[in-house]
Amino acid sequence: MTAAPVWGLRVATDAADGAGHAVRCAALAAALPGRVQVFVDPGPVPAPLRVLPDCVAEAAPSAIDRLADAVAEGDIAAIIVDSYRVDETAIAGLAAQRPCAVFRDGAPRRAEAVAIDPSPTAEPREGYLCGPGFAPLAPEIRAARARLGLRPPPGDRRAGRLPTVLVAFGARDSADLTGRTLGALAPLAHRLDLIVVLGAAAPHLAGIRRQVDDLPKARLYVDHGDMAGLYAASELAIGAPGVSQLERLCLGVPTVLLAQTETHRPLVAAWVAAGVAMAPEDGIAGLAGEVGRLIADPDAAYAIAHRGQSLVDGDGAGRLAAALTHSLGLKEAA
């Protein structure tokens, strides 16, 4: 009998790095054959990873020493890194000892055997697993896609009510794009049913509560556990271009994207160029106009949703796990 491989998975979990790394690594860990040992940043372990046994804390977001110790002890067959802050010299040292894959998200491959790049502009080439088809999504997103299927055409949706618009920029949203979005939508507020999502630790939460209270029809969800349900209830979303955008594509939610950071700008442009998102040319100042156009043209919004669901089917975790097992020369247990 062939023993199942043990994977060493180093995940960025510091609050400053957002929740996307934890979400996609939890999904990938559930799909990988064999046992997965997770190595995280110091501090609280994000909810998606708590279901996994024995998360080991490194000393700092840049550290990978505990994983290196496990490799030296012979416990790890292959390594996966999903962190932009882990020391590259240390990654190279481990890649010389074990098959290694790294989430690069647009950055070039370095010492690792395989670079993982689920971004929309990634082009397939040797040493890479590229494109949104390799994006691991949370099991509840995949389950919702299986249950709900493709987004229905606008003529099949309920009429006689305000369009539901989801505003979600991640749990923390340090740049307060949530607040700025609500301010920008003020001229349209009487025409919208707004759903606003934020985390309990968000620095601008108190201000967002006041803004939501002042809007004619808006609801605030804090640390909400059913994003799939909110996606299913929304005709339109406003958000950032990371992992949550892949979730929205999978469930057919047309989205107006705003960049939270400078590194988001090329990703926003790539999703727009792929025809699966919209973005105002002048940023937040043009947001109300962009949202108004999509509300007035439900067929255009539906076309965006349809293209998105064709691009992201929800099976990325299994697809990536199988490709990594093959590319890194591992075998499933016989």
VOGU-3710 file (C-alpha; in Angstrom, 3 decimals, decimal comma):
1> mtaapvwglr> 0,000/0,000/0,000  1,278/3,480/-0,895  1,191/5,938/2,004  -0,775/9,137/1,428  1,403/12,264/1,181  1,674/14,776/4,000  1,415/18,335/2,736  2,951/21,323/4,506  0,723/24,347/3,853  2,054/27,781/4,870
11> vatdaadgag> -0,815/30,299/4,921  -0,898/34,062/5,485  -3,412/34,611/8,299  -2,434/38,029/9,663  -5,430/40,396/9,657  -3,493/42,869/7,503  -3,391/40,324/4,669  -7,158/39,800/4,547  -9,102/36,551/4,681  -8,628/35,392/1,082
21> havrcaalaa> -5,525/33,289/1,728  -7,232/31,368/4,538  -10,418/30,833/2,541  -8,759/29,363/-0,508  -6,231/27,296/1,461  -8,976/25,751/3,589  -10,763/24,761/0,381  -7,567/23,370/-1,129  -6,666/21,454/2,058  -10,047/19,723/1,990
31> alpgrvqvfv> -9,402/18,558/-1,588  -5,768/17,400/-1,267  -5,122/13,663/-0,927  -3,478/12,679/2,319  -2,929/14,717/5,481  -2,371/18,477/5,533  -0,314/20,200/8,220  -1,066/23,920/8,254  1,433/26,591/9,328  -0,001/30,030/10,063
41> dpgpvpaplr> 1,019/33,510/11,205  1,013/34,284/14,934  -2,333/35,377/16,339  -5,904/34,111/15,988  -6,509/31,376/13,436  -9,157/32,479/10,881  -12,458/30,617/10,981  -12,017/28,754/7,641  -8,857/27,056/8,972  -10,184/26,138/12,424
51> vlpdcvaeaa> -11,770/22,990/11,063  -8,280/21,671/10,258  -6,339/19,928/13,041  -3,240/21,329/14,682  -2,490/24,620/12,957  1,109/25,477/13,880  1,972/29,150/14,458  5,169/30,576/12,994  6,995/33,336/14,892  6,211/36,094/12,353
61> psaidrlada> 4,341/36,596/9,056  7,665/36,336/7,216  8,789/33,149/8,991  8,678/29,565/7,800  10,936/27,976/10,454  8,368/25,587/11,963  7,601/24,229/8,517  11,340/23,889/7,875  11,669/21,890/11,102  8,897/19,533/9,978
71> vaegdiaaii> 10,652/19,072/6,642  13,946/18,309/8,424  12,184/15,714/10,575  10,930/14,001/7,432  7,260/14,649/8,128  6,445/16,652/4,975  6,297/15,270/1,428  5,398/18,506/-0,394  5,077/22,200/0,395  2,502/24,816/-0,636
81> vdsyrvdeta> 2,980/28,487/0,266  0,221/31,097/0,136  1,757/34,244/1,599  3,294/37,313/0,032  5,444/37,971/3,094  7,268/34,705/3,676  11,015/35,082/3,103  11,894/34,058/-0,469  15,337/32,753/0,495  13,709/30,406/2,987
91> iaglaaqrpc> 11,217/29,238/0,358  14,087/28,521/-2,027  15,848/26,483/0,656  12,771/24,343/1,229  12,097/24,029/-2,507  15,550/22,441/-2,846  14,481/19,736/-0,378  10,846/19,012/-1,255  8,466/19,529/-4,177  7,093/23,027/-3,696
101> avfrdgaprr> 4,273/25,148/-5,088  3,627/28,842/-4,378  0,575/31,028/-4,984  2,019/33,901/-7,039  -1,161/35,727/-8,151  0,452/37,530/-11,066  4,056/37,517/-9,829  6,627/35,357/-11,651  7,674/31,871/-10,564  10,885/31,730/-8,560
111> aeavaidpsp> 12,559/28,716/-6,931  9,417/26,590/-6,621  8,559/23,758/-9,009  5,051/25,086/-9,617  3,602/28,597/-9,444  -0,156/28,891/-8,904  -1,773/31,903/-10,560  -5,592/31,948/-10,701  -5,688/35,516/-12,020  -7,615/36,184/-15,243
121> taepregylc> -4,587/37,338/-17,232  -2,414/34,311/-16,406  -1,273/32,452/-19,516  -0,651/28,678/-19,341  3,031/27,809/-19,537  5,502/25,291/-18,138  5,836/25,415/-14,372  2,530/27,227/-13,838  -1,045/26,286/-12,982  -2,885/29,259/-14,410
131> gpgfaplape> -6,298/30,831/-14,687  -9,532/31,086/-12,682  -10,207/27,389/-13,285  -7,577/26,684/-10,602  -9,117/29,021/-8,017  -10,067/27,113/-4,842  -13,425/28,307/-3,528  -15,058/27,599/-0,184  -17,198/24,424/-0,059  -20,328/26,463/0,648
141> iraararlgl> -19,803/28,408/-2,588  -19,434/25,210/-4,573  -22,513/23,764/-2,844  -24,516/26,894/-3,636  -23,497/26,688/-7,294  -24,612/23,056/-7,429  -27,896/23,908/-5,726  -28,731/27,123/-7,574  -27,222/26,426/-10,983  -26,849/29,277/-13,440
151> rpppgdrrag> -28,220/32,716/-12,674  -31,646/33,051/-14,334  -32,255/35,719/-16,998  -33,644/39,005/-15,693  -37,153/38,233/-16,959  -37,322/35,292/-14,552  -36,479/37,321/-11,454  -39,058/38,797/-9,118  -40,484/42,095/-10,310  -41,952/45,041/-8,443
161> rlptvlvafg> -39,165/45,504/-5,916  -35,954/47,468/-5,526  -32,797/45,815/-6,896  -30,666/44,291/-4,149  -27,065/45,529/-4,212  -24,362/43,905/-2,094  -21,529/46,114/-0,791  -18,637/43,973/0,477  -14,938/44,823/0,627  -13,760/42,139/3,014
171> ardsadltgr> -13,957/41,780/6,763  -11,518/44,566/7,612  -11,645/47,090/4,734  -8,915/49,307/6,188  -9,304/51,815/3,337  -13,015/52,272/4,203  -14,185/51,698/0,662  -17,444/50,524/2,226  -18,101/53,960/3,704  -16,983/55,764/0,594
181> tlgalaplah> -19,209/53,532/-1,544  -22,263/54,243/0,604  -21,536/57,950/0,326  -21,164/57,741/-3,437  -24,447/55,845/-3,772  -26,431/58,472/-1,865  -28,041/59,868/-5,077  -29,353/56,370/-5,890  -30,186/55,242/-2,354  -33,954/55,584/-2,818
191> rldlivvlga> -33,730/53,146/-5,760  -31,680/50,441/-4,020  -32,045/47,734/-1,386  -28,510/47,690/0,044  -26,826/44,784/1,814  -23,600/45,831/3,568  -21,106/43,291/4,949  -18,195/43,975/7,309  -16,229/42,264/10,077  -16,523/43,025/13,784
201> aaphlagirr> -12,868/44,130/13,883  -13,202/46,586/10,973  -11,767/49,951/12,055  -14,589/51,934/10,446  -17,492/49,809/11,676  -19,070/52,470/13,918  -19,193/54,965/11,060  -20,672/52,375/8,713  -23,439/51,653/11,228  -24,379/55,339/11,230
211> qvddlpkarl> -24,378/55,515/7,431  -26,555/52,410/7,136  -29,018/53,813/9,692  -29,351/56,982/7,607  -30,136/55,162/4,346  -33,750/54,543/3,285  -33,316/50,786/2,840  -30,085/49,130/3,961  -29,028/46,224/6,158  -25,659/45,685/7,837
221> yvdhgdmagl> -24,326/42,159/8,402  -21,331/41,839/10,752  -19,205/38,668/10,624  -21,903/37,060/8,519  -21,510/33,319/8,074  -23,537/32,805/4,900  -22,012/34,816/2,077  -23,394/32,345/-0,443  -26,900/33,251/0,700  -26,199/36,965/0,315
231> yaaselaiga> -24,750/36,431/-3,155  -27,841/34,477/-4,162  -30,073/37,320/-2,930  -28,182/40,061/-4,796  -28,731/41,345/-8,318  -25,525/43,354/-8,243  -22,420/43,682/-6,076  -19,775/46,294/-5,420  -16,474/44,960/-4,148  -12,767/44,276/-4,561
241> pgvsqlerlc> -11,138/42,008/-7,173  -9,726/39,243/-4,950  -11,069/35,870/-3,808  -14,538/37,326/-3,215  -14,725/38,287/-6,887  -14,167/34,652/-7,836  -17,009/33,683/-5,488  -19,304/36,234/-7,115  -18,364/35,010/-10,585  -19,140/31,443/-9,585
251> lgvptvllaq> -22,607/32,387/-8,316  -23,395/34,801/-11,137  -23,367/38,153/-9,336  -22,397/40,973/-11,750  -19,960/43,226/-9,930  -18,690/46,772/-10,097  -15,075/46,557/-8,939  -13,049/49,108/-6,989  -9,346/48,719/-6,190  -8,508/48,693/-2,485
261> tethrplvaa> -4,766/48,937/-3,176  -2,473/49,839/-6,052  -1,798/46,147/-6,658  -5,534/45,684/-7,266  -5,636/48,064/-10,221  -4,266/45,673/-12,871  -6,518/42,926/-11,530  -9,578/45,169/-11,829  -8,565/45,993/-15,399  -8,104/42,296/-16,185
271> wvaagvamap> -11,562/41,297/-14,935  -13,124/44,140/-16,911  -11,183/43,164/-20,050  -12,444/39,593/-19,635  -15,999/40,924/-19,758  -16,935/39,618/-16,296  -16,991/42,864/-14,296  -17,434/46,610/-14,624  -15,385/49,419/-13,134  -15,889/53,205/-13,249
281> edgiaglage> -13,073/54,903/-15,134  -12,844/57,668/-12,535  -13,073/55,371/-9,514  -15,408/56,122/-6,655  -16,539/59,375/-8,272  -18,100/57,440/-11,147  -19,585/54,640/-9,062  -23,181/55,874/-8,943  -23,243/56,280/-12,718  -21,896/52,766/-13,296
291> vgrliadpda> -24,383/51,207/-10,885  -27,220/53,219/-12,408  -26,353/51,983/-15,899  -26,355/48,338/-14,848  -29,659/48,691/-13,002  -31,197/50,317/-16,063  -29,878/47,548/-18,348  -30,520/44,170/-16,674  -29,649/42,339/-19,885  -26,122/43,774/-19,756
301> ayaiahrgqs> -25,817/42,760/-16,106  -27,038/39,263/-16,955  -24,484/38,944/-19,773  -21,703/39,756/-17,283  -23,060/37,175/-14,840  -23,372/34,513/-17,557  -19,775/35,026/-18,731  -18,552/34,893/-15,136  -20,262/31,597/-14,409  -18,787/30,152/-17,592
311> lvdgdgagrl> -15,326/31,168/-16,388  -15,549/29,975/-12,753  -17,421/26,729/-12,138  -16,614/26,190/-8,448  -14,501/23,071/-8,992  -11,135/24,823/-8,723  -10,073/23,212/-5,429  -10,381/19,671/-6,743  -8,854/20,623/-10,066  -5,881/22,306/-8,363
321> aaalthslgl> -5,375/19,445/-5,889  -5,234/16,904/-8,715  -2,882/19,060/-10,779  -0,543/19,666/-7,832  -0,452/15,967/-6,965  0,537/15,203/-10,548  2,884/18,165/-11,129  4,800/17,651/-7,893  5,270/13,954/-8,587  3,179/12,681/-5,669
331> keaa> 0,854/9,704/-5,551  -2,440/9,212/-3,805  -2,701/6,387/-1,320  -3,254/3,057/-3,057
//
